[in-house]
Amino acid sequence: MIRVANNLTRTIEPVRSSDVDEVRRAIASFSQVSNSVKDLAVILPADVAPMINVAASASEFLTLMCSQFLSNPGDQVEPTQLLSQIERAEASCQQVFSPEHPLFMGFKYTRASIQRKQGDSAGAMAEYEEILHRFDSSGLGTESPLRRNVLLNHGQVAEKLGNDEKALDSYMKVIAATDPDPVRHAHYLFVAYVLVAQLFMKRGELDVALQFFTNIVDAPNFSPQSIEIQFGLRGMFQIYEQRGQWAQPLVVCCD
């Protein structure tokens, strides 16, 4: 669910064929679960009905979300239908799980992603801040990929609303977080460095922006020919051009 929600607002990474294959497998799996639990509901006792409702509602919702990812722009499901499906799935889960269950943060994250795509920045901001509050109050830690996804999206929405300081705070929390997976950690650092650099470029603070692009280029986890390094170099060259330092890109390339 989180992966599909991320794809609704993805702005830096391209969609890869592996993503499409994964979503197609997910659709087949969720559809099978949905059909199976409906058959079970006929023969199982009434006291397990809430759990059956959870499985059915969640499977239908996830199938809809995955289909949304694969569909053409003109064929996509209306956002209001997606939001209604979230409400039904969430209501079913509330019969079984406590309000503090991490599953509900997933629902909130997906709802915020849809609201953000609709242009409802204030609504998305409220959902993201509620998730972050739950992380802070529940002691779930700072290593969760969901928390960093929320922080990145929270920061971008804050920028949209004109609150650069709140955005910067979110991005810096992503940079400060640790991760036992070095590849995943490098990915989050790259995205956060780019967003911070772009924010400072927007504010005209080119020295600070240059430092964050340099951080990308100097990162040990990326190969010299990687997209990440190329992105960092482009950012550095853009700043040098704005300053009129035409010879500096040659120094960087030949260093």
C-alpha positions in Angstrom: 0.0 0.0 0.0 2.8 2.4 0.8 4.7 1.6 -2.4 1.6 2.4 -4.5 0.9 5.6 -2.6 4.4 6.7 -3.2 3.9 6.2 -6.9 1.0 8.6 -6.9 3.3 11.5 -6.0 6.6 10.3 -7.3 8.6 13.2 -8.8 12.2 12.1 -8.8 12.3 8.4 -9.6 11.1 7.0 -13.0 8.6 4.1 -13.0 10.6 1.0 -13.7 9.3 -2.2 -15.4 10.0 -4.1 -12.2 7.5 -1.8 -10.4 4.9 -2.7 -13.0 5.5 -6.4 -12.7 5.3 -6.2 -9.0 2.0 -4.3 -9.1 0.5 -6.8 -11.5 1.4 -9.7 -9.2 -0.1 -7.7 -6.3 -3.4 -7.3 -8.2 -3.6 -11.0 -8.9 -2.9 -11.8 -5.3 -5.3 -9.3 -3.7 -8.1 -10.3 -6.1 -7.6 -13.9 -5.2 -7.7 -13.0 -1.5 -10.8 -10.9 -1.9 -12.7 -13.7 -3.8 -11.5 -16.3 -1.3 -12.7 -14.5 1.8 -16.1 -13.8 0.3 -16.5 -17.5 -0.2 -15.4 -18.2 3.4 -17.8 -15.7 4.8 -20.7 -18.0 3.7 -19.5 -21.0 5.8 -17.7 -19.5 8.7 -19.4 -18.6 12.0 -20.6 -15.0 12.6 -18.0 -14.3 15.4 -15.2 -14.2 12.8 -17.1 -11.9 10.5 -15.1 -8.8 11.5 -11.9 -10.4 10.4 -13.5 -11.5 7.1 -14.6 -8.0 6.5 -11.1 -6.7 7.2 -9.6 -9.1 4.7 -12.2 -8.4 2.0 -12.2 -4.6 2.4 -8.4 -4.4 2.5 -8.0 -6.6 -0.5 -10.6 -4.7 -2.6 -8.9 -1.4 -1.6 -5.4 -2.6 -2.5 -6.6 -4.1 -5.8 -8.1 -0.7 -6.7 -5.0 1.1 -5.7 -2.7 -1.2 -7.8 -5.1 -0.9 -10.8 -4.9 2.8 -10.4 -1.1 2.7 -10.8 -1.3 0.7 -14.0 -4.2 2.5 -15.7 -4.0 5.2 -18.3 -4.7 8.8 -17.1 -8.1 8.9 -18.7 -9.1 5.5 -17.2 -8.1 6.1 -13.6 -10.5 5.7 -10.8 -11.9 8.9 -9.4 -10.0 10.1 -6.2 -13.3 10.3 -4.4 -13.9 6.6 -5.0 -10.4 5.8 -3.7 -11.1 7.8 -0.6 -14.4 6.1 0.0 -12.7 2.7 -0.3 -10.1 3.8 2.2 -12.9 4.7 4.6 -14.6 1.3 4.2 -11.3 -0.6 4.7 -10.5 1.6 7.7 -13.9 1.0 9.2 -13.5 -2.7 8.9 -10.1 -2.7 10.5 -11.4 -0.7 13.4 -13.6 -3.6 14.4 -10.5 -5.8 14.9 -7.4 -3.6 15.6 -6.8 -0.8 18.2 -6.5 2.8 16.9 -2.8 2.7 17.6 -2.1 -0.2 15.1 0.4 0.8 12.5 -2.0 -0.3 9.8 -4.0 2.9 10.3 -0.9 5.0 9.6 -0.8 3.3 6.3 -4.4 4.3 5.6 -3.6 7.9 6.6 -0.5 7.9 4.4 -2.4 6.7 1.4 -5.2 9.2 2.0 -2.7 12.0 2.2 -1.1 10.9 -1.1 -4.5 11.1 -2.8 -5.3 14.5 -1.3 -1.9 15.8 -2.3 -2.5 14.7 -5.9 -5.9 16.4 -5.8 -4.2 19.7 -4.8 -5.5 19.5 -1.2 -2.2 20.4 0.4 -3.8 21.4 3.7 -5.6 18.1 4.0 -2.5 16.1 3.2 -0.5 18.2 5.7 -2.9 17.3 8.5 -2.7 13.6 7.7 1.1 13.6 7.5 1.4 15.5 10.8 -0.9 13.0 12.5 1.2 10.1 11.3 4.4 11.8 12.5 2.7 12.5 15.9 1.9 8.8 16.2 5.5 7.9 15.4 6.8 10.3 18.1 4.3 9.1 20.7 4.4 5.4 20.0 8.2 4.9 20.2 8.4 3.2 16.8 11.8 4.7 16.2 13.3 6.7 13.4 14.4 3.9 11.1 11.0 3.1 9.6 10.9 3.7 5.8 7.3 4.9 6.3 8.4 7.6 8.6 11.0 8.9 6.2 8.5 8.7 3.3 6.1 10.8 5.4 8.8 13.3 6.2 9.8 13.7 2.6 6.2 14.2 1.5 5.5 16.4 4.6 8.4 18.6 3.6 7.2 19.0 0.0 3.7 19.9 1.0 5.1 22.4 3.5 7.0 24.0 0.7 3.8 24.1 -1.3 2.1 25.9 1.6 5.0 28.4 1.8 6.5 27.1 5.0 10.1 26.5 4.0 11.4 26.2 7.6 9.0 23.3 8.3 10.0 21.7 5.0 13.7 22.0 5.9 13.1 20.5 9.3 11.5 17.5 7.7 14.2 17.0 5.2 17.0 17.3 7.8 15.2 14.6 9.9 15.4 12.3 7.0 19.1 13.0 6.6 19.7 12.4 10.4 17.8 9.1 10.4 19.8 5.8 10.3 19.0 2.6 8.4 20.5 -0.9 8.6 20.1 -1.2 4.8 22.9 0.8 3.2 21.2 0.9 -0.2 17.9 2.2 1.1 19.8 4.6 3.3 21.6 6.0 0.3 18.4 6.4 -1.6 16.8 8.5 1.2 19.9 10.6 1.6 19.9 11.3 -2.1 16.3 12.4 -2.2 16.7 14.5 0.9 19.9 16.2 -0.3 18.2 17.1 -3.6 15.2 18.6 -1.9 17.3 20.6 0.5 19.6 21.8 -2.3 16.6 22.9 -4.4 15.0 24.7 -1.4 18.2 26.7 -0.8 18.5 27.5 -4.5 15.0 28.8 -4.5 16.0 31.0 -1.6 19.1 32.2 -3.4 21.4 30.6 -0.8 23.7 29.1 -3.4 26.6 28.3 -1.1 24.4 26.0 1.0 22.7 24.5 -2.0 26.2 23.7 -3.5 27.2 21.9 -0.4 24.3 19.5 -0.6 24.8 18.8 -4.3 28.5 18.2 -3.4 27.3 15.7 -0.7 25.6 13.7 -3.4 28.7 13.7 -5.6 30.9 12.7 -2.7 28.6 9.9 -1.4 30.5 6.6 -1.3 27.4 4.5 -2.1 27.0 5.7 -5.7 29.1 4.7 -8.7 30.7 7.5 -10.8 28.3 6.9 -13.7 25.1 6.6 -11.6 22.1 8.8 -12.1 22.6 10.1 -8.6 26.1 11.4 -9.3 25.0 12.9 -12.6 22.1 14.7 -10.9 24.5 16.1 -8.2 26.9 17.3 -10.9 24.1 19.0 -12.9 23.1 20.8 -9.7 26.7 22.0 -9.1 27.1 23.1 -12.7 23.9 25.1 -12.6 25.1 27.0 -9.5 28.5 27.7 -11.1 26.7 29.0 -14.2 24.5 31.3 -12.1 27.6 32.7 -10.5 29.4 33.1 -13.8 32.1 30.7 -12.7 32.4 29.2 -16.2 35.8 27.4 -15.5 34.7 25.7 -12.3 32.8 22.8 -14.0 36.0 21.8 -15.8 37.8 21.7 -12.4 35.1 19.4 -11.0 35.0 17.1 -14.0 38.8 16.8 -14.1 39.3 16.5 -10.3 
